[in-house]
Each structure stands twice: as C-alpha cells, then as structure tokens.
Amino acid sequence: MKLNKVFGNNVKYFRYRKKYSQEKVAELTDMSVTYISQLELGHHTPSFEKLEALANALGVEPFEFYVKRDINKLPARVDMTDN
C-alpha cells in the first residue's frame, strides 16, 4: 500500500475514534472539508505544519499517521456528529 493511502486511512481511523466529522476536523485544523476528504483518499500529502495540526486535533503523535493498520472494519463513509 502506498504511503499516502496509509496516511489517509489513518486520518480517517483517528477521526472515527474521536467521533469527529470531517467538518469538525477542518474547523480544528483551519483546513477545508474538501482538503480533509482528499487527505483521507490519499490524494494529497500534507505539509509538516498541516501534519502537526492534524495530530493535535486528533490527539495522536504525527508518526502514528504512517503506521500500517488493519482498519478494514471502518465503514466506507464515516458520518459522525460533533460532540
């Protein structure tokens, strides 16, 4: 699996664990919802500043986005309400 896809899957995974919508992550990181979606799909690679903002918003260390995980149990679409 390509690294950008591993990254995207982990963004989605950590977002799912926090029960955050893409809108919530976009708000917390000052990024657009479209950009968050594109990251999750593996279409973009974030800058270090954006990587750090995502890690802070999702409560993880930046390196954790690059750890391969078995996350096949995540639904294809993760719709969460903000808490």
Summary of the structure (lengths in Angstrom):
residues: 83
radius of gyration: 11.3
end to end distance: 32.7
largest distance: 32.7
contacts: 219
relative contact order: 0.26
helix: 58%
strand: 0%
